[in-house]
Amino acid sequence: MTDASIDAVKADQFDAVVIPGGSSPENLRLNKQIQQFVKDMDS
């Protein structure tokens, strides 16, 4: 269950990103919105 979609959050609302193991990271890696979110978190 998720609390919010990627469309509803901004990187500055969080302190860290945790990417789970398994097949989910592959789906996340291919998502352009997730890629931008992680880049924003890194900066």
The 8 nearest C-alpha neighbors of each residue, nearest first, counted from 0:
[[1, 2, 3, 4, 5, 23, 19, 18],
 [2, 0, 3, 4, 5, 7, 8, 6],
 [1, 3, 0, 4, 7, 8, 5, 6],
 [4, 2, 1, 7, 5, 8, 6, 0],
 [3, 5, 6, 7, 8, 2, 1, 9],
 [4, 6, 7, 8, 3, 32, 33, 9],
 [5, 7, 4, 8, 3, 32, 9, 33],
 [6, 8, 4, 5, 3, 9, 2, 10],
 [9, 7, 5, 6, 10, 4, 3, 12],
 [8, 10, 11, 12, 7, 36, 13, 5],
 [9, 11, 40, 12, 13, 39, 36, 8],
 [10, 12, 13, 9, 40, 14, 39, 8],
 [11, 13, 10, 9, 8, 14, 15, 40],
 [14, 12, 11, 15, 10, 16, 9, 40],
 [13, 15, 12, 16, 11, 40, 10, 17],
 [16, 14, 13, 17, 40, 10, 41, 37],
 [15, 17, 18, 14, 37, 13, 40, 10],
 [18, 16, 19, 15, 20, 37, 24, 14],
 [17, 19, 16, 24, 20, 23, 27, 21],
 [20, 18, 17, 24, 21, 23, 22, 16],
 [19, 21, 24, 22, 23, 18, 25, 17],
 [22, 20, 23, 24, 19, 25, 18, 26],
 [21, 23, 24, 25, 20, 26, 19, 27],
 [22, 24, 26, 25, 21, 27, 20, 19],
 [25, 23, 27, 26, 22, 28, 20, 18],
 [24, 26, 28, 27, 23, 22, 29, 21],
 [25, 27, 23, 24, 29, 28, 30, 22],
 [28, 26, 24, 30, 25, 29, 33, 23],
 [29, 27, 25, 26, 30, 24, 34, 33],
 [28, 30, 26, 27, 31, 25, 34, 33],
 [29, 31, 27, 33, 32, 28, 34, 26],
 [32, 30, 34, 33, 35, 29, 28, 27],
 [33, 31, 35, 34, 30, 36, 5, 6],
 [34, 32, 36, 30, 35, 31, 27, 37],
 [35, 33, 31, 37, 32, 36, 38, 30],
 [36, 34, 38, 32, 33, 37, 39, 31],
 [35, 37, 33, 39, 38, 34, 10, 32],
 [36, 38, 40, 34, 39, 35, 41, 33],
 [39, 37, 35, 41, 40, 36, 34, 42],
 [38, 40, 36, 42, 37, 41, 10, 35],
 [41, 39, 37, 10, 38, 42, 36, 11],
 [42, 40, 38, 39, 37, 36, 10, 15],
 [41, 39, 40, 38, 37, 10, 11, 36]]
